[in-house]
Amino acid sequence: MDIDNKEFLAGTHQKFSTFKALSEQLGKDQAWEKMLEELSQQEKQRMTPFLSESTLAKGFTITIPFFKRIGMEMEVMDISNRGIDAVLEIQKHCPYLLICKEHGFATPCHVICEMHIEATRRAFPEMKGELLSRQAFGDCICLFKYERPVK
């Protein structure tokens, strides 16, 4: 995951513009599926090294410097319990809030967060992901929970 801030921002703008164009062309549901096909493959490639760690907390912690480089402030909390390897990913700054508006979206959640959670689930069927809190809806953080069986 060696992406600089300019490349990250360009990719984010591209996601919104692509989703908007595909939605106009195919409808929102088909646009979603089309983008998920590619994103699921990317998630598998990008996330495998981190998810190969012994726990999700260790793997997610390794990604903190990447998120910092792209302007996000991330914390990770290990919430593993009852044979479930689980982590909370806390994002204190959402760089997508302003970008989504430039492309005519009220919030970034569907195009970015929900799509990444679904792509991760498809790439790693043993994992569950959930978006628990959203800055776009007035919460102070974005909060994600990921779970998988203990290795």
C-alpha positions as CSV (number, residue, x, y, z in Angstrom):
1,M,0.0,0.0,0.0
2,D,2.5,2.6,-1.2
3,I,0.2,5.4,-2.3
4,D,0.9,9.1,-1.8
5,N,-1.8,11.7,-1.0
6,K,-2.1,13.0,-4.6
7,E,-2.6,9.5,-6.0
8,F,-5.1,8.7,-3.2
9,L,-7.1,11.9,-3.9
10,A,-7.0,11.3,-7.7
11,G,-8.3,7.7,-7.1
12,T,-11.0,9.0,-4.8
13,H,-12.2,11.5,-7.4
14,Q,-12.2,8.7,-10.0
15,K,-14.3,6.4,-7.8
16,F,-17.0,9.1,-7.4
17,S,-17.0,10.1,-11.1
18,T,-17.0,6.5,-12.3
19,F,-19.9,5.6,-10.0
20,K,-21.8,8.6,-11.1
21,A,-21.3,7.8,-14.8
22,L,-22.1,4.1,-14.4
23,S,-25.2,5.0,-12.4
24,E,-26.5,7.2,-15.1
25,Q,-25.6,4.6,-17.7
26,L,-26.7,1.3,-16.0
27,G,-28.6,2.4,-12.9
28,K,-27.2,2.5,-9.3
29,D,-27.5,-1.3,-8.6
30,Q,-25.7,-2.4,-11.7
31,A,-23.1,0.4,-11.2
32,W,-22.5,-0.8,-7.7
33,E,-22.0,-4.4,-8.9
34,K,-19.7,-3.5,-11.7
35,M,-17.5,-1.4,-9.4
36,L,-17.5,-4.2,-6.8
37,E,-16.2,-6.8,-9.2
38,E,-12.9,-4.8,-9.7
39,L,-12.7,-3.5,-6.1
40,S,-13.0,-7.0,-4.6
41,Q,-10.0,-8.2,-6.7
42,Q,-8.1,-5.1,-5.6
43,E,-9.0,-5.6,-1.9
44,K,-7.8,-9.2,-2.1
45,Q,-4.5,-8.2,-3.5
46,R,-4.0,-5.2,-1.2
47,M,-5.3,-6.6,2.1
48,T,-3.9,-10.2,2.0
49,P,-0.5,-9.2,3.5
50,F,-2.3,-7.5,6.4
51,L,-5.0,-10.0,7.0
52,S,-2.3,-12.8,7.0
53,E,-1.1,-11.5,10.3
54,S,-2.0,-13.6,13.4
55,T,-4.8,-11.1,14.4
56,L,-6.9,-8.5,12.7
57,A,-5.6,-6.0,15.2
58,K,-2.0,-6.6,14.2
59,G,-2.8,-6.4,10.5
60,F,-4.9,-3.3,10.8
61,T,-2.3,-1.6,13.0
62,I,0.3,-2.1,10.2
63,T,-1.9,0.1,7.9
64,I,-2.0,3.1,10.3
65,P,1.0,4.8,8.6
66,F,-0.6,4.4,5.2
67,F,-3.8,6.1,6.4
68,K,-1.7,8.9,8.1
69,R,0.1,9.6,4.8
70,I,-3.2,10.1,3.0
71,G,-4.5,12.5,5.7
72,M,-6.5,10.2,7.9
73,E,-6.2,9.6,11.6
74,M,-6.8,6.0,12.5
75,E,-6.8,4.0,15.6
76,V,-7.3,0.2,16.0
77,M,-8.8,-1.5,19.0
78,D,-8.7,-5.3,19.4
79,I,-12.1,-6.5,20.6
80,S,-11.5,-10.3,20.0
81,N,-13.7,-12.4,22.2
82,R,-15.4,-15.9,22.3
83,G,-13.3,-17.4,19.5
84,I,-13.8,-14.4,17.2
85,D,-10.8,-12.3,16.0
86,A,-12.3,-8.8,15.9
87,V,-11.2,-5.3,15.5
88,L,-12.6,-1.8,15.6
89,E,-11.2,0.6,13.0
90,I,-11.6,4.2,14.2
91,Q,-11.2,6.9,11.7
92,K,-11.1,10.4,13.2
93,H,-10.9,12.4,10.0
94,C,-12.9,11.6,6.8
95,P,-11.3,13.1,3.7
96,Y,-14.2,11.9,1.6
97,L,-16.8,14.4,3.1
98,L,-15.8,17.3,0.8
99,I,-14.8,15.2,-2.2
100,C,-18.2,13.5,-2.5
101,K,-19.9,16.9,-2.7
102,E,-17.8,17.9,-5.7
103,H,-19.3,15.0,-7.5
104,G,-22.9,15.6,-6.4
105,F,-23.2,13.1,-3.6
106,A,-24.6,14.1,-0.2
107,T,-22.4,11.6,1.7
108,P,-19.4,9.4,0.7
109,C,-20.6,6.4,2.6
110,H,-22.3,4.3,-0.1
111,V,-19.6,4.9,-2.7
112,I,-16.6,4.5,-0.4
113,C,-17.2,2.9,2.9
114,E,-20.1,0.5,2.2
115,M,-18.5,-0.5,-1.1
116,H,-15.1,-1.3,0.6
117,I,-16.8,-3.3,3.3
118,E,-18.7,-5.4,0.7
119,A,-15.5,-5.8,-1.4
120,T,-13.7,-7.0,1.7
121,R,-16.4,-9.5,2.4
122,R,-16.4,-10.8,-1.1
123,A,-12.6,-11.0,-1.2
124,F,-12.4,-12.7,2.2
125,P,-15.7,-14.6,2.7
126,E,-14.7,-15.6,6.3
127,M,-14.8,-11.9,7.3
128,K,-17.7,-9.8,8.4
129,G,-17.6,-6.0,8.2
130,E,-19.9,-3.4,9.5
131,L,-20.0,0.4,9.5
132,L,-21.2,1.5,13.0
133,S,-20.7,5.2,13.0
134,R,-20.4,7.9,10.3
135,Q,-19.1,11.4,10.4
136,A,-21.3,12.1,7.4
137,F,-24.3,11.6,9.6
138,G,-23.1,13.8,12.4
139,D,-21.1,11.3,14.5
140,C,-17.7,12.4,15.8
141,I,-15.9,9.4,14.1
142,C,-16.3,6.8,11.5
143,L,-16.3,3.4,13.2
144,F,-15.9,0.1,11.4
145,K,-16.0,-3.4,13.0
146,Y,-14.4,-6.4,11.3
147,E,-14.6,-10.0,12.5
148,R,-13.4,-13.4,11.5
149,P,-12.9,-16.8,13.2
150,V,-9.7,-16.9,15.3
151,K,-6.8,-18.4,13.3
